[in-house]
Amino acid sequence: MDFYELEDELEPGILEELKFASEHEDLENGMDVSVGLHPTTITATHQKKEVSTNPAKNQSRKKSISRPSNKFSEDEAVSRVNEYVDAAFTMLANDPVYSNDLYPIARQVKKLANDLQKHSNTVIIKTFWEDSTKLLWKVITSGNTKKMKPEADEMMCRAFHQHMCTSLGRWVTLLKELNVNSDGQHVKTLNLFLQRTMLRLILNDKHKIDLPHEETVTDIPQLDVHTEKIIRYVAGYVPYALVKRFRKGKSSTARAYCDVLTKWQVCSTNVTHSFYDYSKEWIDKQNRSGLFVVDDDVYLFFRSVEIETRQHLATNKLNTMLNSNYLADLYDRIINKENVQTFWCRITRDTLGDNASAQLLQIVVRYWLKIRANAFLKVYLNLKKESGKVSKKGEKSLRKELL
């Protein structure tokens, strides 16, 4: 399978077309998702006036995920070194592999750990763990110069492996100073387990303090079968509409996106069964071999996007949307959601590079939000008209209605 990376920019005209809601074109394509959608689960208004009409300016405003400010410091990590070491030895004792006496190396690792714990209060071993914590902090911060991308994770992994290569000599020296046997494979195994566990514990504390706490959401509406059938249909419409747009472009990036999105389509006569067959019932009845039918992975991606949308958008939150660009805030929440990222990586694996994948994800999510905003406006205004809460300024006078 081909692997694409950004070689050039998409045409500004294509990006401009994708930013604005085009209800007329959606209806021409047979798209009307407002049917069957309740306004409490749809997005809010789409403000066109806030989007710049300058293509060059829009190109320069592409968002990237920045790292949160560092609130958890190295000194705090060093102050908790005793907690990390005790937790690491506890996890070793409860590990299903190292607690199994059937493995010879497991017995040796456990014996070495017991010998070390006898010297846990000595100055030598305390100094060793404090120095190890400082070195592990350098590993954690090795990718701070990069945005939150896989490249930063690779830098941290590379730094950790380099740290393990250099820490082995310090580990053996510590054992010799404590008159503990330092020969054998189990010596390296225990060092790897303790260092890796401490790294994980420091990262957990750092994430808890650095990352902003998400607001707790109560009374989250569940997806019923009818809604999941609609999501399945819209999940096929989004790549279908985007392929039509990208085919207008002449850049290699547009052609690559067309190739990737086209591969999301599966044969409608596919007899493979899964747990999500119930979501295909309606689209199978409507399909006359012309609909864009997607596989379960693509459907699960859009389903995760919809679930995240429902947690933050409802009619009872309209008052909070007045003084903010709520769609932009929702977009950031969706992009940063772990489930969304997981399903997106699954459907684009081995096809797109980091930058190309990030840009296509932005386009797909924004197009999804555009459709949901159109559906909200249509359904919400219709319900307000039926309840009589809309201004009657545009209605005919009673005298004209009698004619």
N, C-alpha and C positions, 0 to 999 in steps of 0.2 A: 504494500500500500504506500502511496506517495506521502511524503512528509513536507508540508508547506511552512514557510516562514515569510514574514512581510518583506517583499522586495520593492514595493512601491505603495503609494497611497491610493485609497479609493477615490473615485471622482467626487468632488464636492457636491455635485448635483445629486448623486445617489444618496449621500448622507443627509442632504437637506430634505429630500423627499421622505426619508425614513423618519425624520424628526417630527413631522406634522401629521396630525390625524387626517386621513382621507377616507371619510365615510362613504363618499360616492364610489370610489374605486373598490372598497370592500364589498359594497352591495353588488357592483358589477361582477365581482368574482364569486358571488353567491354567499357572501359572508354576512351573517347577522346574528352575533352572539348574544344580543340583548334578550332573545327569546329564552325564557326559562331561568334567567339570572335575577336574583333578588338584590335590591339596591344596598342592602346591608353588607354585601360581600363584594362590592365592586369599587373601583377606584374613584377618586374625586376629580375635580375639574382639571382640564389641561390648558394651561395658560400659554398661548402662542406668543404673546407679546414679550415674554421673558426670554425667548430664544433669539439669539442674534441672527440676523440675516446675512452676516458677513462670513463666507465660507472659510476664509483664512483664520478668522478669529475663532470659529467653532473647532477648526482643526487643532488650534493651540490649546484648547480648553479640555482636551481629553483627560479624564480623571485616572489617577493611579492610586493604589492603596498605600497610604503612608503609615509608617510605624507609629504606635502610640508613644507618648512621652514616657521616658524612663523614670518611674517613681520608685521602683525597687532597685536599690543600689548594691554595690559590691560589699559594702560594710555590713548591710543587713544580712546578706547571704553568709558572710563569715561569722556573724553573731549566732547564726542558727546551725553552725557546722555540727555541733553535738547531736542535734535533732536529726540531721541528715544521716550521720553515721549510724546512730542507733536504729533509725528506720531501715537503712540499707541492710544491716545485719539481721533485723527481724524479717525482712522480705526474703533474705537468703534462707533463713530457717524454715519459712513457710512455703518456699518454692517447691512445686511438685517434683522437679528434677533433682535438685540438690538435697532434698529431704528423703530421697529414695536410696536406701542402703544397698540396693541391688547393683548400683553403678559404682565401680571402684573409684572413679575420679570424683564422684559425688561425695563418697566417704572421705577422700583426701581433702576436698575443698571444705567440708564441714569441720574436719579436725583442725585445719589451718585457721579457720575463722574462730574456733574456740580458743586456740592458742593466742590469737591477736587480742581477743576480748579480755584476756587476763591482764594485758598491758594497756588497757584503754585509758587509764588515768595517768600514764607516764607523759612527761613533757615531750619526749621524742615523737610519740605517735600523735599527740595533739597538734604539734607543729606541722607534722606531715599532712594531716587532714586540712589544716588551715591553708597551707600552701596549695594543696590540691584544689580547694574551693576557689582560690584566686585564679589558678590556671583554668579551671572549668568556666569561670566567669569570662575569661578572654575568649574561650570557645563560643560561649553564648552570644557575645557581642561581636563576633567576627563578621557577621552579616549585616550589621546595623547600617553600613554605608549604602545598602541596597534597599529598594522598595520591597514590599512583602510579596515576593515572587519565588518560584522554585529555585532561582539562582542563589538567593540568600540562604535557603535551606542547604543547598549543595556546599556553599562556603562553610557553613557551620559543621556539616558532616565531615568535610575535608579537614577542618581544624581539629575536630574531635579525634579523628584517626591519627593525625600527627601528634596530638597530645598523648594518645595511648602508646605510640612508639617511644616517646621521650620519657613517659612516666614509668616505664617498666624498670629502667635502671634505678630510679629513685625508690621504687617498690622493693626491689631486691636488696638495695642498701639498707632500707628500713628493717627488713627481716633479719639481715645479718647483725645489725646493731641490737636487735632484740633476742639474738641467739635462737632464732626460729629457722627451721629447715627451709631453704630457698630454692631447692632443686625440684624439678618436675613440671609437667604441663599444668597441674592444678594451680600453681602459683600465678601463672598468667591468667587462668580462668577466673580466679577470685578477684584479681585486680580489675579485670574487665567488667565483671558484674558490679563491683562496688562503685567504680568510676561512672559507669553508665547509669546506675541507679541514682547516684547523687546528682548527675546531670539532669535526670528527669525530675527529681524532686525540686531542684532549684528553678527549673523552667516552670513547673507548676505554680510555685509561689510567685514567680515573676509575672506570669500571666494573670493570676488572680488580682494582683495589685495594679498592674499596668493597664490591662484591658478595661474599658468602660463597662459598667454593669448594664445589661439590657433590661429595659423596663419589663416588669412582670405583666403578662397578659392573662386576663381571666375570661372565662366564658368564650373559649375559642370555638367557632362554629365548625362542625364536622362536615366532611364531604359525603354527601349521599350518592347513591348510584346514579341518579339523574345528572348531578353536577359532574361526576367523573366521566360520563359519556360526552358531555359538552367539552370538557377539558381535552378529551381524546381527539375530538374533532378540531378544536382550535390548535392543538399541538401539531396537526397536519397542515393546517392553513398557514401557520407562521413560516415554515420553511418554503412552502409553495409560493407565497407572496414574495419572500426575500429572493428566491431564485429568479423570479421575473424581474426584480429590480436589478440584481447583479448582472444579469445577462445584457443589460444596457451598457455596462461598463466595458472598457477595453484593457484595463490593467490586469496584471497577472494575479493580483490579490483577489479581484472580483471573480476571475475564473476559478481560482482555488476555492473560494467560498461556495461557488456554484457546485463544484465537484463534491465538496464535503456535505452540503445540505441535501444534494440529490441522493446521496447514499443513505440518508435517513429513511428514505421511502422503502417499504417492503411490498412484496407482491400481495395483492388483496386475496388471492386464492391460497395463500400459505395455510397449511392445515396444522401447523404447530400450535399446541395448546399451552396455556399458562394460567396462573392465578388471576390474571387481569383480563380474561376473555369477556367478562361481564361488561367491561367498558367499551367493547367493540360492537356490542349488539346493535346499537342504533346506527352507527356508521356503516356497518355491514348491510343493513337494510336499505340505507340511502345510496350506497355506492353502486354505480353502474360502470365500474372500472375507470372512473375519471377522477376520483378523490385521491388525495395524497395521504396514504395510510402509513403511519409510523410504527416502529417497533416498541417494545415495552420500555426499553431504556430511555428513549426520547420522551415517551409518555410520562415516565417517572420524573424526568427532569422538569417538565412543565407542571407536573403535579406538585412538586416541591416548591416551585415558584408561586403557585396559586395558594398553597398552604401558608407560606410566609406573607403573601399579600393579605390574606384574610385576618391574620393576627393583628394587623396595624391599620387597616382601612375599613371603616364602617360609617354609616350615616350618623351615629352618635359621636363621631370624632370630627364632624365637619367644622365645628367651631374652632378646633385647633389648627385647621388648614388655612385659615384666612390670612394669617400674617407670615406664612412660610411656603416655600416651594415643596409641597408635601410629596409630590411625585418624585422629585430628585432625592428626597430623604428616603423614600421607600426603595428607590433604585439602589441606593448605597446599602441598605439593609439586605436586599436580595443578593446583591453581588458578594457580600461578605458572609453570607450564610454557608455553613459547612456542608449541609445537605445539597444545596444548589451546586457548590463547587465539586462535590463528589460525583454527582450525576453528570455534570458537564464534562469532567475529565473522562468519565466512562464512555460518553458518546463521541468524544473528539480524540480519543487516545490514538497515538501513532499516525495522526493526520495533520495536526497543526503545531507550530512552535508556540512558545510562550506568548509573544506579542500578538501574533495572528489570532491565537485562541482567545486572548483577553478582549481584543477588539470585536471579534464575532460574538462573544458572550454579551458585550455591551449592546450591540445592535439587536440581538435576539430579545434580551430582557426589555429594552426600551420599546420594541415593537409590540411585545406582549402587553406592556403597560398602556400603550396607545390604544389597543383594542379594548382593554378593560375600562379605560377612561371614556371611550365612546359609548360603551354599553351602559356605564353608570349614568351619563348625561341623559341618554334616551329613556331609560327606565325610571330614573328618579324624577325627571320632569313630568313624565306621563302620570306618575302616581300623585304628584303635587297638583296637576291639573284636575285629576279625578276627585281629589279631596277639596278642591276649590280654593287652594291657598296661593294660586298663581294670579298675578295681576290680570284683570279683564280689559286692559287698555286696548289690546289688539283684537278683541272680539267684536263681532258685528252688533249694532244696536238692535234693540228689540223690534223697532219698526222695520228694519231691513230684513230681519229674520222672518217676519210675517209675510213678506212679499214672495 
